[in-house]
Amino acid sequence: MEKTTEATPAAPIPATRGLLPLPLAAARALLLAGGIATAASAFLAWTWTSEFPGDLTITGYPGGLQWLTFIAGALTALFALSSYGIPGLGWLIPAGNNAPLALTALGGFATTWFTVIAICAELGGVVNLEPGGWIAAIASLLPVLGALALPEQLGDDLKENLKAYVAKPDRIPAPKTLAPWIERAVITAVTVIGLAVFTYGIDTEYGELFVGYLILISFSLWALHTAGLLDRFSRIVSHNRSFTLAMGFVAAIAFPFTQTDDHYANIGVNILIFGTVALGLNIVVGLAGLLDLGYVAFLGVGAYTAALVSGSEFSRFSGVQFPFWASALTGAAASLLFGVLIGAPTLRLRGDYLAIVTLGFGEIFRIAVNNMDGDSGPDITNGPNGIPSIPDLSFFGFNLGESHDIGGFTLGRFANYYLLMVLIMAIVVLVYTRAADSRIGRSWIAIREDETAATAMGINGFRVKLVAFALGAALAGLAGTVSAHVTYSVVPTPYQFAGSTPPNSAFLLAAVVLGGMGTVAGPLLGAALLYLLPEKLNFLQDKSLLAFGIALVLLMRFRPEGIIANRRRQLEFHETGQLDVPEQATLTDEPAVTKAGA
């Protein structure tokens, strides 16, 4: 007798509607008109006095934060046009969803209203707003209303309904295959845009402009992510890794040539030093899974070693002056030696116990160099006074402490050191990528995922962890040798677990976790953000750390894998639908399987 199977009734499909009861045509019109109006409002005067930074009193030309509102409005209008199916704009939203429209609208609204609120707070009330400020506030609200009226598959749960407007679909249509030269042209264009965006952010002259910049960048990247454009770009990068890496270093080299003030080159060189140390820590934490809370001590070992052999008159060995390549190797070797000496007796510990031991090592280093002043201990580090008057480096007669004219551009002292750090960063990235892709790199990952299982498979856990500890320490020491010459002096104060400014162990660990553990670009981006935030948020004074803490909590809540996520960690933290199996189109003797392993 033939066996029959009854079809399971399909779940009702949620109604396609918007949160606001407006027709689709009206919603799109609000988006487009609101985006254009928001961009146009930037050309009006928002306040009557020039006391607010950026001079927003001029009609006919944007200033300061008004430029950000203009860009946000233009992006909103551009995405709104793509929703009309205009030829040539369909590539903007390959996912075919409405989330990018809502996020660009929210970005314009947040940037504009932040400016309006800042004007009222700093100048003393809404009376300081000109009609242009009111027009901008109302105009930036229109696209948000239009976005909320766009149709989505909504249910009865308000939280899930709101999520539909800010989340990326699980499935995005596969892209068309592009010619290799087109892919490289896309990478080049993105590199140029990225350099321009980074240069604008680092050149911001006051805190309010930097906060508005962060708001706009955050919502814009979020919109590009939900549209599927970042996934498409990642696919292109995976096909052209070497070219992408080369373009990244070309952009890094070009940065000092875009600067007219050496102060911003100083910020750039410190970001690279901070990023190099964070990348070394990423080997220990991101790849090997070892929680090191005293890592900044290895930076200090390299800095003090370079200072002692630099020829400074305050050095214990004042008659010794190594060339830079020798002092760099000496600093890296000294840090590597300390890494082995500290790691050998402690790396048999795991988890919190290892973290406590490394925290103790960091404090021991700081106290030791503070006491080596000839009174409390041997006369080596000059105690709290440190080792000042460290001379500038010189290569083949090229003194990095002097300004030089190259191709019509003047490179100051910090720009010279910045280019040196780009070279060192290239070496560090090469070492990191080669180590991560090697057999020992895979052993690190195995130890991180499950040390017991890795040991059972024949991996010598202690030896593998010791290599990670020593290599990470050597990279930090290498960065420390440059840091000593950039700052002219080395003192014990910065080498502590926590403090208000980087580098310290807490900031280094936050840079790795924030940027994305186990990636190359993640720690560099995290280091850039964590160095720029205290630098640019001085106007918040004692509340800057509070704002920084709130930002970290929000990021860890909504993107725990970091800004630039390692693929494995992203799958661990999010349900991506990767294990979904399509339901059978026809009835069979076996029940349909909708989830792998179900």
N, C-alpha and C positions, 0 to 999 in steps of 0.2 A: 504494500500500500504506500502510495507516494506521501512523503512527508511535506507538510505545509508549515509556513512560518508567517505569523501575523506581523505586519509592519508596526513599529512603535510610532505612536503619534508624534509628529514633529513639534518641537517647542514653538510657541508663538513668537513671531519676529517682532521686536519692539517697533513701535511706530517711528517713522521718519519725520521728525519735527524739530523745531528749535526751542530753546528755553524761553524765548520771547515770541509771542504770537504775531509774527510779521510774515508777509509773503516773501518768497525767495528773491523776487526782483527788488523788493524794497530793502531787504537785508543787504544785497550786493550794492545797491545804490548808496546806502548809508556808509558802507565800507569805503567805496571809492570816493564819494564826496567828502567823507570825514577825513580820509587820508590826505586828499588834496588841500582841504581847509586847514588841517593841522600844519602841513608844510608851508602854506601861505601865511599862516599866523606868525611864523618866525620872522617875517619881514615887517612886523608892527612893533611899536614901542611897548614894552611890558611894564616898565616902571619909569618914574619921572626923575629919579636921581641916579647918578653914576656911582653911588657908594656901594651898590651891589656889584660883586666882581663880574667882569665881562662887559660892562656898559650896555645894558639892555634898553637904553633910552632912544636909540636911533630908529627911525622909520625908513624902511627901504633897504636895510642891510642887516642881516643877522649878526649877533655877537655872542660869544661864549656859549652858554647852554642852549641858546636858540638854534645854533647849528645842529645840535643833537636832535632837537625837536623836528627840524627840517628833514634830516635824514630818516628819522622814524616815520614821519608822515609819508615821505617818498616811498619807503619800503612797503608801508601799508597799502598805498595806492597801486604799487607794482604787483603785489600779491593779489589784490582785488581784481586787477585787470586779467590776471591769469585765470581767475575763476570764471571769467566770461568765455573762456575757450579761444582767446585771440591767438592766431597762428604765431609761433615763435616764442610764446611764453609758457607753453605746456610743460617744459622741462623744469620749471620752478617748483612744481609740486608733483613729483613722480609718484608719491604715495596716494594722491587723489583724495586727500582728506581736507578738513576745514581747520585743523589745529594751527597750521602756520598763519592763517588769516587772523585767528583769535590772538595768537601770541605777538604778532607784529603790532596789532592794535593795542594790546596791553602794554607793549614796550613804549609806544608813543604816549599813551595815557600816563604811564608811570614816570617817564622822563619829564613830561610837561608839568604834571602836578607836583613832582618833586621841586621843580624850579619855582613854581608859584608859591608853594608852601615855604621854601627857603627864603624867598623875597619877603614874605609876610613876617617870618620869624626873625630875620636879621634886621629888617628896617622898622619893625614895630607895628604890624597890622595890615589889613587888607586895603587901607586907604592909600598905601603906596603902590597899588596896582593901577596901571593905565588901562584903558579899554582893550588894548591889545592882549594884555594878560588874561582878562576875562574871556575874550574871544578864543584864545588858545586853549584855555581850560575846557570850554564847552565843545570846541571843535574836536579835541582829542577824545572826548567821551563818545562821540557819534560812532566811530568805527567799532568801539567795544560793544555798543548796543547792536550794531549790524552783525557782528561776529556771533553774538549770543542768539541771534535770530536765525542763523544758518541751520539747515536741517541736519540732524544726526539721529542715529538709532538710540533713542532714549527710553529708559524704563522709569520705575518709580523711585529709585535711589538717587537722591540729589548729588551725593558724592560721586557716584559713578557717572552721572550725567555731566558734571563739571569736568571730570577726568577725560571725557571724550573730546573736549575742546583743547586739551593740552598734552595729549599722549600720542605717541607714534603707533601706527598700526603694526600688528605682528608680521603681516605679509606685505611686501612691496614688490611690484612687478619687476622682473629682471630687466636690466638696461640693455640697450642695443650695444653691439660691439663697435668700439670706436677705433679709428686708425691710430697707430702709435704716436704720430706727430700731433694729432689732436689731443690725446691724453697728456702729452708733455706740455702742450700749449695751455691746457687747463691747469696743470700743476704750476706752471710759470705764473699764470694770471693770479692764482690763489696766493702764491708766495708774495707777489707784489702787493696785493691787497692786504695780506697779513702784516707785511712790513709797515705799510702805511698806517694800519690800525694800531699796531704796537707803538710806533713812533708818536702817534697822536696821544696815546695814553700816557706814555712816559714823559711827554712834553707838557702835560697839563700843568698850569701855573698855580692853581688853587684847588682846595679840597672839594668844593661844590661841583666843579667841572669834572673832577675825577669820579665822584659818586655818580653823576649823571652818565658819564661814559660807561661805567660798570653796569648800570641799569640797562642801557641800550644794548651793550655787547651781550649781556646775559640773555635778554629776551630774543635778540636776533639769532644767536647761536641755538637757542632752544627751538626757535621756529625752523631753522634750517635742519635741525635734527629730526623734528617731527615730520617735516616735508619729505625726508628721505634723502636729501642732498648730501648730508655728511656720509651716509652709507655708500652713496654712489661715488663720492670722492675717495673714501677708504678703499673701495674696489680698484679705482684707478691707481692709487698709491701702491697697492699690493702688486700691481703689474709693473711698477716703475720705482722700486724701492731705492735703488742706487741714485737714480736721477733726482728723486725727491730729497734724499739726504744731501746731495750736492747743492740743490737749490736752497735748502735750508741754511747751509753754511755760506753760500753766496749772499743771502739776505742778511745773515749775521755780520759778515764783513762789510756790507754796505751801510749798516746802521750808523757808525760814527760819521760817515760822509753826509748824513742827513741832519747833523746837529751843528748848531752855531754856538751853543753854550756847553763848555766842558763839564758842567755840573751834571748834565744828563748822561754824558759818557761815564762819569763816575758812578752813577746809578747802574748803568749797564754793566760795568766791570764787576761791581759788587754782586749783581744778579748772577753773572756767570760763575763767580767764585762760589756763591751760595748754591747754585745749581749743580756745579761739579761735585761738591761735597754731598748734596742730596742724592746724586746719581750713584756715588759710592755707597751711601747708606742703603740705596735701593737694592744693591746686591745682597746686603745682609738681611734686610727686612723683606723686600719684595720678592726676591728669588729664593733665598734660603729659609725665610720665615723666622729669623732670630730677632727678638725684640731687644734692641740696643738703645739704652737711654743715656749713655755717656759718650756717644759717637763724636761729639764736638771736640773731645780731648785729642783725637787724632789730628784734627785740623790744627790744634794748638801745638802739638808735637812738631808738625811740619813747619809751622810759623816760627817757633822758637829755634829750631835747628837752623833754618835759613838765616835768622837774625844773628845767631852766634857766629856764623861763618861769612857774614856779609861785609865785614870790614868796618862795622860801626865802632866808634871810639868808646862806646859804653858796653861793648861786648866783652865777655870774660876772655875771649880769644881775639882781641882787637887787631892783632897783627895778621890775622888770617882772613883772606878775602877770596872766596871761590868764584869762578865764573858761574853764570846762572845755571847752565846745564849741570854743573857739578853740584851746586847747592840744591837744585830741584831733585836730583837723584838722591842726594844725602837726606833731604827732608822726607822723601817718599820711603827710603829705606829705613829711616828711624821710625816712622809711623808703622811700617810693616813689621818691624822688630817688636814694637810695643804691642801690636795686634796679636802677634804670636805669643808673646809673654803673658798677655792678659787672657787670650783665648785658650791656651793649652790647659790651664788648670780649671777653667770655668765652663767650657762648652759641653761638658758632660751633663750640665744642668739644662733644664727646659723651662719654657714659659715664664711665669712670674719670678721664679728664682733666678733665672738668667738676667731678667730685666733689673732686678735689685742689685745683682753683682756689677753689671755694667754701669748702673747709676752710681754705685760706690766708686768705681774706677774714675768716672768723670770728676767727681768731687775730690778724690785723692789727687788727681793731676792738678786741679786748680789750687788746692791748698799747698801742694808741694812747690809749685813754681812761685807761689806767693811767699813762701818761707825761705827760698834759696837766695837770701840776700846777704849772706856773710855773718848774720847775727843769729837768726833762728836756725840756720842750716848752712850748707856750703855756699860759697859765693859763685853762683852760676847764672841765675836769671835776673839778678838785680831786684828781686822781690816785687813789691807792689809798683815800683817805678818802671818796671819792664826794661826793654832795650830800645831806646829811641835813636833818632838820627841814622836810620838805615838808609844807605845811599841808593840812588836809582840804578836800575839795570842799564847795561850798555852792550849792544851787539854790533860787532864789527864797526865800531865808531858811531853807531846810531844810539844816542842816549835817549832812553824812554822818558826821561824827566823833562825833556825840552820839546817845544812845539816844532812841527815840521810841516812844510808845504808839499803836498802831493797832488799833482794834477789840478792845481788851482784851489784845492781844499786845504785848510789848516787843521792839522790834527794836534790837539793838546796832549798834555801828560796822560790824562785818564783815557783818552782815545787810544794812545799807544799801548797802554796796559790792557785795554779792552781787546785789541787785535791779538795781543799775546795770549790772552785767555781764550780767544776763539780757537787758536791753534791747540792749546792744551785741551780744550773741550773736545776738539776733533779726535785727539788721541784717546781721551777718556771714553768717548762714545764708541770708538773702534774697539777698545779693550772690553767694554761692557757687552757690546753685541756679539763679539767673537766668543767671549766667555759664556754668555747666555745660550748661544746656539751650539756649544760644544757638549761633549759627553758629561763634563763636570757640571755644566749648566743644567742639564736635564736631571742630574743627581740632586742639585740644589732644589729644583722644583719638586722632585719626589720626596725629599726630606720635608719640605714645607707642607706638602699635602698630607703625608702620613709617615712619620719617621719610623715607626715600628714596621710597617709594611715594606718600606724602602730597605731597612736593615735586613729583613727576611729575604729580600731579593738579592742580597749580596753587596749592598752599598755600605761602605765604611762611613757611617754617619759622622763620627768625630773628625776624621780627616777631611771630609767634604766641608763641614762647617768651619773648620779651622782655615781652610783655603779661602772661603768666602770672607771670613773675618779679616784675614791678612790682606786680601786684595782690596776690600773696601777701605781699610785703614790706609793703605798705600795711596789710593786715589785722593783721600782727604788730605793726606800729608802733602801731596803734589800741589793741590790747590792752596794749602797753607803757605807754601814757599812764595807764591805770587802775592798773597794777601799781606805778608809781612812787608814787602816792598811798596805795595800800593798805599798802605796806611802810614808808612815811615816809621812805625813803632809797633812793638808787641807788648801787651800788658795782660795780666791774668783775668781781668774783669769779664771779657766776652765769653770765656770758655766755661760756661755754667749750664745747668740743666734748663733753666727757664729764665726769661727776662723780657723786657718790654720791646726789644729790638733783636732781629737776627744778626749773626747766626748764633743759635744755641741749640741744644739737643732737642728741646720741645718743638722749636720751629722747623728744624730739619726733618723730624719725624712727621710733623704735620704736612710739610711740603710733599713728602713721598705719598702719604695717604690721600691728601687732597688731590694731587695731580694724577695719581693712578699707579698703584704698586705693580712692579713687574714690567713697566714700559720704559722707553727711553725718553719720549717727549713729556710724559706725565710729571716726573720730578722737576724737570726744567720749568714747566708751566707753573707748577705749585710754588717753586722757589721765586719765580718772577712775581706772582701774586702776593706772596707773603712778605716779600721785601718792599713791594710798592705800597701795600696797604698802610703800614705804619708811616711810611714816608709821605704819603699823600693825604692821610687823614689827620694831620696835625691840628686841623681846625676843630676837631672833636675833643682835643686835649685829653683829659683823663678818661673820657668815654670811648676812646678809640679801641681799646682792648675789648670792651663790652660789645661794640659793633662787630669786631672781628670774631668774637666767640659766637655771637648769634649767627653770623654768616656761616661759620663752620658747622654749627648744629643743623642748620637748614640744609646745607649741602650733604652732610652725612645722612640726613633723614631721607632725602629724595634721590641722591645719587651716591650710595655708599661705596661703589666700586671706584670712585674718583672721576675727575673730569675727563681724562683720557683713559678709557677702561681697557684693561687686559681682557681678552675675549673669554678666557676661562672664568675669571672672577665675575664678569658681567652675567654669565649664565648661572653662576652660583647665587647671585643676589636677586635676580629677576626671573619671573616666569615669562619666557619669550615665545612659547608655543613651538619651540624647535622640535619637541618630541611628538607633535601632533601627526596623526596618520589620517589621510582623507577617508571619509566614510564610504562604504561600498555603494556603488551606484545601483546594484541589483541585489535582490534578496538571495541569501545563500543558506546552506544548512547550519552554518556557524553564526553566532551573533556578531554584529559589526563591532570592530575595535576602533575606538575613537582616541585612545591614548596608549602610547607605548607602555607595556607592562600592566595594562588594566586587566 
